[in-house]
């Protein structure tokens, strides 16, 4: 067979094992995995000697905040930044407020994405208004069957983002619909008690405090735990599968263990920032401009960091998403109570953190990295076997990793529109040196080669 490309000489990583093999690619798909001498007839040979060959990373948690800058601009810059770090597929939250035909809404977002992106995408519906709760069953025919409920938003910050609060009746009505859908449909919960967080926020704001720690004190861990437990209970009553994005607390791991022991379908995600940063030891960036540390839910404590790593090892925490929220320093401003939420683009740090802080510090193995960052999100979101594994028939989305490469992180290195990063000055050991998507080398040694408009929408049935 004449091949378009052979990735030769690397160690292929699956969710189960690491093995030496070459990967043959034809028409954008993996068509052969085997001995190099049998896979030599190719138009292009990519040398992966001394490196690991992983499936393309799937970031299941991504935002395009088009109320602060043109969405097209953000899609172009941020998907390129993600691609350079091995992310080939993104789970994007599209903001739904009701009042538009689902087919029109989805097609409008597909058109914008496919005209500007360099990564593939699947959509989650982010419900920004109670008016959007009715008629969720109309979305699965258009390839969208995951729905996010924003429990934690009240007050000034919520209004700036155009979020109207969801109450328990809305949550119940949404769970009821999703439970009846089947077919992989799942409710996603931003787990914070917005009433308590809003009450505490007003109290602290009245004191005039504007420091980094005050945001974390206004949204303590029990606010997240209460919302998780409430959602788990209602989901059990209705038989609704759950997904908890951006889990920050040790108690969240315990809640998931208990729920699964009682037969519930619960998926827990965390983010790279919650595996590396805390509110106990503010980095210099947060002292210089406290608003840069404003994120919902907040950074927690070292005991939570270690519990989340333990949760990844024990498979209680199953995925790592970025919660990408790309902003500039100017857009973040100086008012902690009105600033745009988020820690910038950390999609570009999912793989480096799992390699440097995970594998190279003995917390994870390479197959566990593939399970967490590729196989699990593909399986959970109905993309497997097309995505998430280096296997015959899968999309030829690959990332070549040098586990010993040391890289000093700077904002310019990450190529995001963000002119800051919480990893500024960190030396990471383990780095993606090339990304292949649809059988084409789209990033190499940090240089993005893909052109805007090569990303595809992935409808899920």
C-alpha positions as CSV (number, residue, x, y, z in Angstrom):
1,X,0.0,0.0,0.0
2,X,1.2,3.5,-0.9
3,X,0.9,5.7,2.2
4,X,0.7,9.5,2.5
5,X,2.9,9.5,5.7
6,X,4.7,7.2,8.1
7,X,5.6,8.3,11.6
8,X,8.6,6.2,12.2
9,X,10.8,5.1,15.1
10,X,8.7,6.3,18.0
11,X,7.1,4.7,21.0
12,X,3.3,4.5,20.5
13,X,1.3,5.1,23.6
14,X,-2.2,3.6,24.1
15,X,-4.3,3.8,27.3
16,X,-3.0,0.3,28.1
17,X,0.6,0.1,27.0
18,X,3.7,1.7,25.3
19,X,5.1,-0.2,22.3
20,X,7.6,0.5,19.5
21,X,5.9,0.8,16.2
22,X,5.5,2.9,13.0
23,X,2.2,4.5,12.2
24,X,1.0,4.5,8.6
25,X,-1.4,7.2,7.4
26,X,-3.6,7.4,4.3
27,X,-6.3,10.0,3.5
28,X,-6.2,11.5,7.0
29,X,-6.7,8.2,8.8
30,X,-4.5,5.7,10.5
31,X,-4.3,2.6,8.2
32,X,-1.5,0.6,9.7
33,X,0.5,0.2,12.9
34,X,3.5,-2.1,12.8
35,X,7.1,-2.8,11.9
36,X,9.0,0.0,10.1
37,X,10.3,-2.2,7.4
38,X,6.7,-3.0,6.3
39,X,5.7,0.7,6.3
40,X,8.4,2.3,4.2
41,X,6.5,3.3,1.1
42,X,5.2,6.8,1.9
43,X,5.3,10.2,0.4
44,X,6.6,11.6,3.7
45,X,8.4,10.0,6.6
46,X,8.3,11.8,10.0
47,X,11.1,10.7,12.3
48,X,9.9,10.2,15.9
49,X,13.0,8.4,17.2
50,X,13.5,8.9,20.9
51,X,10.0,10.3,21.3
52,X,6.5,9.1,22.2
53,X,3.6,9.1,19.8
54,X,0.3,10.0,21.4
55,X,-3.2,10.5,20.1
56,X,-4.1,14.2,19.7
57,X,-5.1,15.8,23.0
58,X,-8.8,16.5,23.5
59,X,-9.5,19.6,25.6
60,X,-13.2,19.1,26.7
61,X,-13.6,22.5,28.3
62,X,-13.1,25.7,26.2
63,X,-14.7,29.1,26.1
64,X,-14.7,31.8,23.4
65,X,-15.6,35.0,25.3
66,X,-16.9,37.0,22.4
67,X,-18.4,39.7,24.7
68,X,-14.8,41.1,25.2
69,X,-13.3,40.7,21.7
70,X,-14.4,39.4,18.3
71,X,-15.0,35.7,18.5
72,X,-13.4,35.1,15.1
73,X,-10.1,36.7,16.3
74,X,-10.2,34.6,19.5
75,X,-10.8,31.3,17.7
76,X,-7.9,31.9,15.3
77,X,-5.3,32.8,17.9
78,X,-6.4,30.4,20.7
79,X,-6.9,27.2,18.6
80,X,-3.4,27.9,17.0
81,X,-1.9,28.1,20.5
82,X,-3.7,24.9,21.6
83,X,-2.6,23.1,18.4
84,X,1.1,23.9,19.0
85,X,0.8,22.1,22.4
86,X,-0.8,19.0,20.9
87,X,-4.5,19.8,21.3
88,X,-6.3,18.7,18.1
89,X,-9.9,18.6,19.3
90,X,-11.8,21.0,21.5
91,X,-15.1,20.8,23.4
92,X,-16.5,24.3,23.1
93,X,-19.3,25.8,25.3
94,X,-21.6,27.7,23.0
95,X,-23.8,30.3,24.9
96,X,-27.5,29.6,24.6
97,X,-30.2,32.0,25.9
98,X,-33.1,30.6,24.0
99,X,-35.2,32.4,21.4
100,X,-33.5,31.0,18.3
101,X,-34.1,27.8,16.4
102,X,-31.5,25.2,17.5
103,X,-30.6,24.3,13.9
104,X,-29.9,28.0,13.1
105,X,-28.0,28.5,16.4
106,X,-25.8,25.5,15.9
107,X,-25.1,26.2,12.2
108,X,-24.2,29.8,13.0
109,X,-21.6,28.5,15.5
110,X,-20.3,25.8,13.1
111,X,-19.9,28.3,10.3
112,X,-17.9,30.7,12.5
113,X,-15.7,27.9,13.8
114,X,-14.9,26.2,10.5
115,X,-14.0,29.5,8.9
116,X,-11.4,30.4,11.6
117,X,-10.2,27.4,13.6
118,X,-7.3,25.0,13.2
119,X,-8.6,22.3,15.6
120,X,-11.7,20.2,15.4
121,X,-14.6,20.9,17.7
122,X,-17.7,19.5,19.4
123,X,-20.2,21.6,21.2
124,X,-21.7,21.8,24.7
125,X,-24.7,24.0,25.2
126,X,-24.0,26.5,28.0
127,X,-27.4,27.6,29.3
128,X,-27.1,31.3,30.1
129,X,-30.8,32.0,30.9
130,X,-33.6,30.0,32.3
131,X,-35.5,30.7,29.1
132,X,-33.1,28.3,27.4
133,X,-34.1,25.3,29.6
134,X,-37.2,24.3,27.6
135,X,-36.7,22.2,24.5
136,X,-33.3,20.8,25.2
137,X,-34.4,17.6,23.4
138,X,-34.3,19.6,20.1
139,X,-30.4,19.7,20.2
140,X,-29.3,16.1,19.9
141,X,-30.5,15.8,16.3
142,X,-28.1,18.6,15.5
143,X,-25.1,16.8,17.1
144,X,-25.2,18.4,20.6
145,X,-26.2,16.3,23.7
146,X,-24.2,17.9,26.6
147,X,-25.7,20.8,28.5
148,X,-24.0,23.0,31.1
149,X,-26.0,24.5,34.0
150,X,-24.3,27.6,35.6
151,X,-25.2,27.4,39.3
152,X,-22.5,29.8,40.6
153,X,-23.3,33.1,39.0
154,X,-25.0,36.1,40.6
155,X,-24.3,39.8,40.7
156,X,-22.0,42.2,38.7
157,X,-19.7,39.6,37.2
158,X,-22.6,37.5,36.0
159,X,-24.4,40.4,34.4
160,X,-21.2,41.5,32.6
161,X,-21.1,38.0,31.0
162,X,-24.8,38.0,30.2
163,X,-25.7,35.2,32.6
164,X,-29.1,35.1,34.2
165,X,-29.2,32.8,37.3
166,X,-30.5,29.2,37.2
167,X,-32.5,28.0,40.2
168,X,-33.3,24.5,41.4
169,X,-36.5,24.3,39.5
170,X,-34.6,25.0,36.2
171,X,-32.0,22.4,37.2
172,X,-34.7,19.8,37.9
173,X,-36.5,20.5,34.6
174,X,-33.2,20.2,32.7
175,X,-32.2,17.0,34.4
176,X,-35.6,15.6,33.6
177,X,-35.2,16.2,29.9
178,X,-31.6,14.9,29.7
179,X,-32.5,11.7,31.6
180,X,-35.0,10.9,28.9
181,X,-32.6,11.5,26.0
182,X,-30.3,8.6,26.5
183,X,-27.6,8.1,23.9
184,X,-24.8,9.7,25.9
185,X,-26.7,12.8,26.8
186,X,-25.2,14.4,30.0
187,X,-25.7,17.4,32.3
188,X,-22.7,19.4,33.1
189,X,-22.6,21.4,36.3
190,X,-20.7,24.6,37.2
191,X,-20.9,23.6,40.9
192,X,-21.0,26.6,43.1
193,X,-23.8,27.8,45.3
194,X,-24.4,31.2,43.7
195,X,-26.6,32.5,46.5
196,X,-24.0,32.0,49.2
197,X,-21.1,33.1,46.9
198,X,-23.1,36.2,46.1
199,X,-23.9,36.9,49.8
200,X,-20.2,36.5,50.8
201,X,-19.1,38.5,47.8
202,X,-21.3,41.5,48.8
203,X,-19.9,41.3,52.3
204,X,-16.3,41.3,51.3
205,X,-16.8,43.9,48.6
206,X,-18.2,46.3,51.2
207,X,-14.9,46.1,53.1
208,X,-13.1,47.6,50.1
209,X,-10.7,44.7,49.7
210,X,-9.4,44.1,46.2
211,X,-6.6,41.6,46.8
212,X,-6.1,38.2,45.2
213,X,-7.1,36.2,48.3
214,X,-10.4,38.0,48.8
215,X,-11.9,36.3,45.7
216,X,-11.0,32.9,47.1
217,X,-12.4,33.8,50.5
218,X,-15.7,34.9,48.9
219,X,-16.2,31.5,47.2
220,X,-14.9,28.9,49.7
221,X,-14.7,25.2,49.0
222,X,-17.9,24.3,50.8
223,X,-19.8,26.4,48.2
224,X,-18.6,24.0,45.5
225,X,-19.2,20.9,47.6
226,X,-22.8,21.9,48.5
227,X,-23.6,22.4,44.8
228,X,-22.0,19.1,43.8
229,X,-24.0,17.2,46.5
230,X,-27.3,18.9,45.6
231,X,-26.8,18.1,41.9
232,X,-25.8,14.5,42.6
233,X,-29.0,14.1,44.7
234,X,-31.3,15.5,42.1
235,X,-29.6,13.5,39.3
236,X,-30.1,10.3,41.3
237,X,-33.8,11.1,41.7
238,X,-34.2,11.6,38.0
239,X,-31.5,9.2,36.6
240,X,-29.5,11.9,34.9
241,X,-25.8,11.3,34.0
242,X,-23.5,14.1,35.3
243,X,-20.2,15.8,34.4
244,X,-18.5,18.1,36.8
245,X,-16.1,20.4,35.0
246,X,-13.2,22.3,36.7
247,X,-13.4,20.4,40.0
248,X,-11.1,22.0,42.6
249,X,-11.7,20.4,45.9
250,X,-10.6,17.2,47.7
251,X,-14.2,16.7,48.8
252,X,-15.2,16.6,45.1
253,X,-13.2,13.4,44.8
254,X,-15.0,11.9,47.8
255,X,-18.4,12.9,46.4
256,X,-17.7,11.2,43.1
257,X,-16.6,8.0,44.9
258,X,-19.7,7.9,47.0
259,X,-22.0,8.6,44.1
260,X,-20.5,5.9,41.9
261,X,-20.7,3.4,44.8
262,X,-24.4,4.0,44.6
263,X,-24.6,3.3,40.9
264,X,-24.6,6.9,39.5
265,X,-23.0,7.9,36.3
266,X,-20.7,10.7,37.4
267,X,-17.7,12.1,35.5
268,X,-15.2,14.4,37.2
269,X,-12.9,16.8,35.4
270,X,-10.2,19.0,36.8
271,X,-7.9,21.6,35.1
272,X,-4.1,22.0,34.9
273,X,-4.3,25.2,37.0
274,X,-5.9,23.2,39.9
275,X,-3.0,20.7,39.7
276,X,-0.3,23.3,40.1
277,X,-1.5,26.6,41.7
278,X,-3.0,27.5,45.1
279,X,-4.4,30.5,46.9
280,X,-2.0,29.7,49.7
281,X,1.0,30.8,47.8
282,X,0.1,33.6,45.3
283,X,2.4,33.8,42.4
284,X,4.0,37.2,41.7
285,X,1.6,37.8,38.9
286,X,-1.4,37.7,41.2
287,X,0.3,40.1,43.6
288,X,1.1,42.6,40.8
289,X,-2.4,42.4,39.3
290,X,-4.8,40.6,41.5
291,X,-7.6,40.4,38.9
292,X,-5.5,37.9,36.9
293,X,-6.2,35.4,39.6
294,X,-10.0,35.8,39.4
295,X,-11.4,32.4,38.4
296,X,-14.6,30.5,39.2
297,X,-14.2,28.2,41.1
298,X,-11.1,29.7,42.7
299,X,-7.7,28.2,43.3
300,X,-7.7,26.2,46.5
301,X,-5.1,24.6,48.8
302,X,-2.2,22.2,48.5
303,X,-4.3,19.4,50.1
304,X,-6.8,19.8,47.3
305,X,-4.0,19.7,44.7
306,X,-2.7,16.4,46.0
307,X,-6.2,15.0,46.3
308,X,-6.8,15.8,42.6
309,X,-3.6,14.1,41.5
310,X,-4.6,11.1,43.6
311,X,-8.0,11.2,42.0
312,X,-6.3,11.1,38.5
313,X,-4.2,8.1,39.5
314,X,-7.2,6.2,41.0
315,X,-9.4,7.1,37.9
316,X,-12.0,9.0,40.0
317,X,-11.0,12.2,38.2
318,X,-11.3,11.1,34.6
319,X,-10.5,14.1,32.4
320,X,-8.5,17.3,32.4
321,X,-9.9,20.3,30.6
322,X,-8.5,23.8,30.4
323,X,-11.5,26.1,31.1
324,X,-9.8,28.3,28.5
325,X,-10.8,31.9,28.9
326,X,-8.5,34.1,26.8
327,X,-8.0,37.6,28.0
328,X,-5.4,40.3,28.0
329,X,-4.1,42.2,31.0
330,X,-6.0,45.3,29.9
331,X,-9.2,43.3,29.6
332,X,-8.8,41.9,33.1
333,X,-8.6,45.5,34.5
334,X,-8.1,46.3,38.1
335,X,-11.5,45.7,39.8
336,X,-11.6,42.2,41.4
337,X,-15.4,42.4,41.6
338,X,-16.1,43.3,38.0
339,X,-13.2,41.7,36.1
340,X,-13.6,39.1,33.4
341,X,-13.3,35.6,34.9
342,X,-10.7,33.0,34.0
343,X,-7.0,32.2,34.1
344,X,-6.3,32.9,30.4
345,X,-5.6,30.1,28.0
346,X,-4.3,27.0,29.8
347,X,-5.3,24.7,27.0
348,X,-1.8,25.0,25.8
349,X,-0.6,23.6,29.2
350,X,-2.7,20.5,29.6
351,X,-0.1,18.2,28.0
352,X,3.0,19.9,29.4
353,X,1.6,19.8,33.0
354,X,0.6,16.1,32.7
355,X,4.1,15.3,31.4
356,X,6.2,17.6,33.6
357,X,4.3,17.5,36.9
358,X,2.7,14.1,36.2
359,X,5.0,11.6,34.4
360,X,8.3,13.2,35.3
361,X,7.4,13.5,38.9
362,X,6.2,10.0,39.3
363,X,2.5,10.8,39.6
364,X,1.3,9.3,36.3
365,X,2.5,6.9,33.6
366,X,2.4,7.7,29.9
367,X,-0.6,5.4,29.3
368,X,-2.4,7.2,32.1
369,X,-1.8,10.5,30.3
370,X,-3.4,9.1,27.2
371,X,-6.3,7.7,29.1
372,X,-6.9,11.1,30.9
373,X,-6.3,13.5,28.0
374,X,-7.3,11.5,25.0
375,X,-9.2,8.2,25.5
376,X,-11.6,9.2,28.3
377,X,-12.9,12.5,26.7
378,X,-13.3,10.7,23.4
379,X,-15.3,7.9,25.1
380,X,-17.3,10.1,27.4
381,X,-18.3,12.5,24.6
382,X,-19.1,9.9,21.9
383,X,-16.0,10.6,19.7
384,X,-14.3,7.2,20.1
385,X,-12.9,5.3,18.1
386,X,-12.6,8.2,15.7
387,X,-10.6,10.2,18.3
388,X,-8.7,9.4,21.5
389,X,-6.5,6.4,20.4
390,X,-3.8,5.5,17.9
391,X,-5.7,2.7,16.2
392,X,-6.4,1.6,12.7
393,X,-9.4,3.6,11.3
394,X,-9.0,6.5,13.7
395,X,-8.4,10.1,12.5
396,X,-4.6,10.6,12.1
397,X,-4.4,13.1,14.9
398,X,-1.1,12.6,16.7
399,X,1.3,14.4,19.0
400,X,5.0,13.6,19.2
401,X,6.4,14.2,22.6
402,X,10.0,14.5,23.9
403,X,9.7,13.5,27.5
404,X,13.1,15.0,28.3
405,X,12.8,18.3,26.5
406,X,13.1,21.2,29.0
407,X,11.3,24.4,28.1
408,X,11.1,27.7,29.9
409,X,7.5,29.1,29.7
410,X,6.9,32.6,28.5
411,X,3.7,34.3,27.1
412,X,5.3,34.6,23.7
413,X,6.2,30.9,23.6
414,X,2.5,30.0,24.0
415,X,1.4,32.1,21.1
416,X,-1.9,33.1,22.7
417,X,-3.6,36.5,22.5
418,X,-3.1,36.5,26.3
419,X,-0.1,38.6,27.1
420,X,0.3,36.7,30.4
421,X,0.3,33.2,31.7
422,X,0.2,31.7,35.2
423,X,3.1,29.5,34.2
424,X,5.4,32.4,33.3
425,X,9.0,31.5,34.3
426,X,8.2,27.8,34.9
427,X,10.6,25.2,33.5
428,X,8.6,22.3,32.2
429,X,10.3,18.9,31.4
430,X,8.4,17.0,28.7
431,X,7.2,18.9,25.6
432,X,5.2,18.3,22.4
433,X,7.6,18.7,19.4
434,X,5.2,18.1,16.6
435,X,1.4,17.9,16.0
436,X,-0.2,15.9,13.2
437,X,-3.8,16.5,12.3
438,X,-5.8,14.6,9.6
439,X,-2.4,13.2,8.4
440,X,-0.7,16.6,8.0
441,X,2.1,18.1,10.1
442,X,0.3,21.2,11.5
443,X,2.8,22.3,14.2
444,X,6.5,21.6,14.5
445,X,8.9,22.9,17.1
446,X,6.4,25.4,18.2
447,X,5.6,26.8,14.7
448,X,2.0,26.5,13.7
449,X,1.7,25.4,10.0
450,X,-2.1,25.0,9.8
451,X,-4.2,27.6,8.1
452,X,-7.4,29.0,9.7
453,X,-10.4,27.2,8.4
454,X,-9.0,23.6,8.7
455,X,-11.0,22.8,11.9
456,X,-14.1,20.7,11.6
457,X,-17.3,20.3,13.6
458,X,-17.9,16.9,15.0
459,X,-21.6,16.2,15.5
460,X,-22.3,13.6,18.2
461,X,-25.2,11.1,17.8
